[in-house]
Amino acid sequence: MQYIFSGIVIKGDGNGKKIGYPTINIDEKDFSSLKKKPVFGVYSGKVTLSSKVYNAGIIIGPLDKKGLLKIEAHLIGYKGNAYGKQAVFEVARFLRKFKKFKTEKELIKQIEKDLEKC
């Protein structure tokens, strides 16, 4: 099943940027209107930002320190500042369940594998 939702890009924790995979984030309320929500996990999809479409790795899960829901995406090939811009997420294909990693190295290795599938 494909999911489509949109929101204004907000500032995240900056963790993706620190490890070389910056993400854009939208507020969970932009996701709350969906009648059927995707399970926590990693998805391939597309994100439209400033009238341009990017292939993306999309993560939906409890990503912050408090375990609260986060929706973020790494836009393949995007460079720039997206804060305050409208983003449309098209969540297309489930790749794997959400998982916490013991080390940053393990996380980076998995991100690389995930993005190959996107």
C-alpha positions as CSV (number, residue, x, y, z in Angstrom):
1,M,0.0,0.0,0.0
2,Q,1.3,3.5,-0.9
3,Y,0.9,6.3,1.6
4,I,1.0,10.0,0.7
5,F,1.2,12.8,3.2
6,S,2.8,16.2,3.4
7,G,4.1,18.8,5.8
8,I,6.4,21.7,6.4
9,V,10.0,20.7,7.0
10,I,11.1,21.3,10.6
11,K,14.4,21.2,12.4
12,G,15.3,17.7,13.6
13,D,18.0,16.5,16.0
14,G,20.7,16.6,13.3
15,N,21.8,13.0,13.9
16,G,21.6,12.1,10.2
17,K,23.8,15.0,9.2
18,K,26.4,14.1,11.8
19,I,26.9,10.7,10.2
20,G,26.8,11.9,6.5
21,Y,23.1,11.2,5.8
22,P,21.2,14.4,6.4
23,T,17.4,14.1,6.5
24,I,14.4,16.3,6.3
25,N,11.8,16.0,9.1
26,I,8.1,16.8,9.2
27,D,6.0,17.0,12.3
28,E,4.1,13.9,13.4
29,K,0.8,15.8,13.2
30,D,1.2,15.9,9.4
31,F,1.1,12.1,9.5
32,S,-1.7,11.8,11.9
33,S,-4.4,12.4,9.3
34,L,-3.8,9.0,7.7
35,K,-6.6,6.5,8.5
36,K,-4.3,3.6,8.2
37,K,-0.7,4.3,9.3
38,P,2.4,2.4,8.0
39,V,4.2,0.3,10.6
40,F,7.4,1.7,12.1
41,G,10.2,1.0,9.7
42,V,12.3,2.1,6.7
43,Y,10.7,2.6,3.3
44,S,11.7,3.6,-0.1
45,G,9.7,6.3,-1.8
46,K,9.8,9.8,-3.2
47,V,9.7,13.2,-1.7
48,T,8.7,16.3,-3.6
49,L,10.4,19.5,-2.4
50,S,10.4,22.8,-4.2
51,S,8.7,21.2,-7.3
52,K,11.5,18.7,-7.7
53,V,11.1,15.0,-7.0
54,Y,13.8,13.0,-5.2
55,N,14.2,9.3,-4.5
56,A,14.3,8.9,-0.8
57,G,14.8,6.6,2.1
58,I,12.0,7.3,4.5
59,I,12.0,6.4,8.2
60,I,8.9,6.3,10.4
61,G,9.6,5.4,14.0
62,P,10.5,6.4,17.6
63,L,13.7,8.3,16.6
64,D,14.1,10.9,19.3
65,K,15.5,10.4,22.8
66,K,12.0,10.3,24.3
67,G,10.8,7.6,21.9
68,L,8.4,9.9,20.2
69,L,7.2,9.3,16.6
70,K,9.4,10.9,13.9
71,I,9.0,11.0,10.2
72,E,12.2,11.8,8.2
73,A,13.7,11.2,4.8
74,H,17.1,11.2,3.2
75,L,16.6,12.8,-0.2
76,I,19.1,11.2,-2.6
77,G,21.0,13.9,-4.4
78,Y,19.5,16.9,-2.5
79,K,21.8,19.5,-1.1
80,G,20.4,22.7,0.5
81,N,18.3,24.1,3.3
82,A,14.7,22.7,3.3
83,Y,13.5,24.3,6.6
84,G,10.1,25.8,6.2
85,K,9.4,24.3,2.8
86,Q,6.4,22.1,1.9
87,A,7.4,18.5,1.4
88,V,5.2,15.7,-0.1
89,F,6.1,12.2,1.0
90,E,5.1,9.2,-1.2
91,V,5.9,6.1,0.9
92,A,6.0,3.3,-1.6
93,R,7.8,0.2,-0.5
94,F,8.5,-1.3,3.0
95,L,12.2,-2.2,3.3
96,R,12.5,-3.3,6.9
97,K,11.2,-2.9,10.4
98,F,12.5,-0.1,12.6
99,K,15.5,-1.1,14.6
100,K,17.9,0.6,17.1
101,F,21.6,-0.1,16.4
102,K,24.3,-0.7,19.0
103,T,27.0,1.3,17.1
104,E,27.1,4.2,14.7
105,K,29.2,2.0,12.3
106,E,26.4,-0.7,12.2
107,L,23.8,2.1,11.6
108,I,25.8,3.6,8.7
109,K,26.3,0.2,7.1
110,Q,22.5,-0.5,7.2
111,I,21.7,3.0,5.9
112,E,24.0,2.3,2.9
113,K,22.2,-1.0,2.2
114,D,18.7,0.7,2.6
115,L,19.6,3.5,0.2
116,E,20.8,1.0,-2.4
117,K,17.3,-0.3,-2.5
118,C,15.8,3.2,-2.9
